[in-house]
Amino acid sequence: MCCVVRGAVRVVIHAPSGRDLSFEDIEAGGHFGELACLDGEPRSASVVALLNTVVATVPTAALEQVLLENPTIALSLMRR
């Protein structure tokens, strides 16, 4: 999983027509990649920096440990 520390990113999907479809903009404090981190499956979306951006990665084992120890965080992540 990646957390946006500074800057902003855009989640895009590459359509079969060759166009990029914007899905979501994520600013500092947001995150992406949590589903792929938890289920190990590849995703069809890409992430593109909109500004000079810094991200921090959270390894799968660390994310799983946090979610097991903090049900409130786990519920928040599932609701998102």
Protein Blocks (a to p, Z undefined) as FASTA:
>chain_A
ZZdfbdcdddddddfkopacdfbdcdehiaehklmmmnopacfbdcddfbdcddddddfk
lmmmmmmmmmmlmmmmmmZZ
